[in-house]
C-alpha cells in the first residue's frame, strides 16, 4: 500500500444521544470531541441520534427522537 493516502483507522466511541448507549469500535471518522472510556483511555467521541439501543426495529418500542429543530431550520432557510 502507498503511504500517507489512507485515513487514520483508530478506536472511536459512538454515543446514542437518545438512550445514552455507548460502544467502542474502530472507524476513520474525524471528530474533535473526546471521552474517557471504561478502560481509562481517552478516545474520540461521535454522537449519533439513533443506534440499535433506540431504533424501534430493535427495541420494539416507539421512541420520539428530537431532530433538534431540523424542520424549523429547514423552513427558515428555504422560506420565501
Residue frames as qw, qx, qy, qz and C-alpha x, y, z in Angstrom:
[[0.000, 0.887, 0.462, 0.000, 0.00, 0.00, 0.00],
 [0.337, 0.586, -0.047, 0.735, 1.07, 3.55, -0.63],
 [0.383, -0.356, -0.515, 0.679, 1.95, 5.59, 2.43],
 [0.025, -0.329, -0.196, 0.923, 0.06, 8.74, 3.52],
 [0.287, -0.096, -0.506, -0.808, -3.02, 8.21, 1.31],
 [0.470, -0.404, -0.775, -0.125, -5.21, 6.24, 3.71],
 [0.381, -0.707, 0.044, -0.594, -7.25, 7.82, 6.54],
 [0.010, -0.368, 0.782, -0.502, -6.31, 7.14, 10.15],
 [0.723, -0.276, -0.553, -0.308, -8.13, 3.96, 11.31],
 [0.102, 0.282, -0.669, 0.680, -8.45, 4.18, 15.09],
 [0.221, -0.437, -0.839, 0.237, -10.65, 3.29, 18.06],
 [0.184, -0.271, -0.083, -0.941, -13.69, 5.60, 18.39],
 [0.087, 0.325, 0.818, -0.467, -16.60, 5.73, 20.87],
 [0.217, -0.351, -0.509, -0.755, -20.09, 6.20, 19.41],
 [0.060, 0.222, 0.687, -0.689, -22.75, 7.56, 21.78],
 [0.098, -0.554, -0.715, -0.415, -26.51, 7.36, 21.14],
 [0.016, -0.210, 0.227, -0.951, -27.86, 10.72, 22.29],
 [0.611, -0.329, -0.222, -0.685, -31.41, 9.45, 22.87],
 [0.896, -0.332, -0.271, -0.111, -30.56, 6.43, 25.04],
 [0.262, -0.827, 0.482, -0.120, -27.04, 7.30, 26.29],
 [0.964, -0.014, 0.239, 0.120, -25.82, 3.92, 24.94],
 [0.080, 0.841, -0.496, -0.204, -22.10, 3.93, 24.10],
 [0.964, 0.033, 0.226, 0.139, -19.94, 1.47, 22.20],
 [0.211, -0.730, 0.513, 0.399, -16.29, 1.32, 21.23],
 [0.851, 0.372, 0.342, 0.142, -15.32, 0.33, 17.70],
 [0.447, -0.290, 0.365, 0.764, -12.83, 1.32, 15.02],
 [0.406, 0.823, 0.398, -0.011, -13.51, 4.00, 12.44],
 [0.514, 0.158, 0.168, 0.826, -11.89, 6.60, 10.20],
 [0.068, -0.875, -0.399, -0.267, -14.43, 9.32, 11.14],
 [0.356, 0.252, -0.269, 0.859, -12.98, 12.64, 12.24],
 [0.411, -0.801, -0.398, -0.178, -14.21, 14.37, 15.40],
 [0.181, 0.602, -0.373, 0.682, -12.95, 16.96, 17.84],
 [0.660, -0.543, 0.179, -0.488, -14.74, 15.59, 20.93],
 [0.417, 0.267, -0.844, 0.206, -13.19, 13.02, 23.26],
 [0.764, -0.477, -0.014, -0.433, -14.40, 10.81, 26.10],
 [0.107, -0.470, 0.841, -0.247, -12.73, 8.80, 28.84],
 [0.757, -0.018, -0.541, -0.366, -13.71, 5.14, 28.35],
 [0.861, -0.464, -0.002, -0.207, -14.13, 2.35, 30.92],
 [0.909, 0.042, -0.140, 0.391, -10.56, 1.15, 30.40],
 [0.456, -0.710, -0.024, 0.536, -9.18, 4.55, 31.47],
 [0.422, 0.009, 0.437, 0.794, -8.08, 5.60, 27.96],
 [0.266, 0.630, 0.152, -0.714, -9.37, 8.67, 26.13],
 [0.417, 0.247, 0.754, 0.444, -10.97, 8.10, 22.72],
 [0.149, -0.020, -0.292, -0.945, -12.57, 10.33, 20.07],
 [0.286, 0.389, 0.754, -0.445, -16.36, 10.64, 20.57],
 [0.163, -0.114, -0.566, -0.800, -19.04, 10.66, 17.86],
 [0.367, 0.246, 0.606, -0.662, -22.63, 11.42, 18.89],
 [0.136, -0.142, -0.794, -0.575, -25.37, 9.72, 16.85],
 [0.505, -0.139, 0.083, -0.848, -29.15, 10.19, 17.03],
 [0.917, -0.029, 0.041, -0.395, -30.16, 6.55, 16.57],
 [0.098, 0.437, -0.894, -0.003, -28.45, 3.24, 17.30],
 [0.508, -0.141, -0.830, -0.182, -29.59, -0.31, 17.95],
 [0.186, -0.225, -0.727, 0.621, -30.36, 0.74, 21.54],
 [0.223, 0.409, 0.319, -0.825, -33.00, 3.26, 20.44],
 [0.303, 0.137, -0.597, -0.730, -34.21, 2.16, 16.99],
 [0.726, -0.011, 0.257, -0.638, -37.80, 0.82, 17.04],
 [0.795, 0.280, -0.492, -0.215, -36.86, -2.18, 14.89],
 [0.479, 0.234, -0.761, 0.369, -34.50, -3.47, 17.59],
 [0.100, -0.109, 0.628, -0.764, -36.35, -2.29, 20.70],
 [0.137, -0.442, -0.871, -0.162, -39.94, -2.98, 19.63],
 [0.121, -0.735, -0.467, 0.476, -40.96, 0.39, 21.12],
 [0.311, 0.792, 0.223, 0.476, -41.67, 3.75, 19.57],
 [0.491, -0.526, -0.161, 0.676, -39.25, 6.40, 20.80],
 [0.259, 0.951, 0.163, 0.051, -39.56, 10.04, 19.88],
 [0.676, -0.107, 0.093, 0.723, -36.21, 11.28, 18.62],
 [0.050, 0.923, 0.120, -0.363, -35.89, 15.04, 18.72],
 [0.723, 0.426, 0.224, 0.496, -34.29, 16.13, 15.48],
 [0.422, -0.399, -0.088, 0.809, -33.03, 19.31, 17.16],
 [0.227, 0.753, 0.192, -0.588, -35.43, 21.59, 15.31],
 [0.359, -0.112, 0.670, 0.640, -34.39, 20.45, 11.85],
 [0.228, 0.648, 0.682, 0.249, -37.82, 21.05, 10.33],
 [0.082, -0.942, -0.203, 0.254, -37.89, 24.59, 11.65],
 [0.365, -0.565, 0.418, 0.611, -34.32, 25.15, 10.48],
 [0.371, 0.209, 0.737, 0.524, -35.24, 23.87, 7.00],
 [0.125, 0.821, 0.550, 0.095, -38.34, 26.09, 6.80],
 [0.214, -0.882, 0.005, 0.420, -36.37, 29.12, 7.97],
 [0.406, -0.369, 0.549, 0.631, -33.62, 28.51, 5.44],
 [0.187, 0.162, 0.759, 0.602, -35.86, 27.90, 2.42],
 [0.123, 0.734, 0.601, -0.291, -38.89, 30.04, 3.28],
 [0.310, 0.337, 0.346, 0.819, -39.66, 32.69, 0.67]]
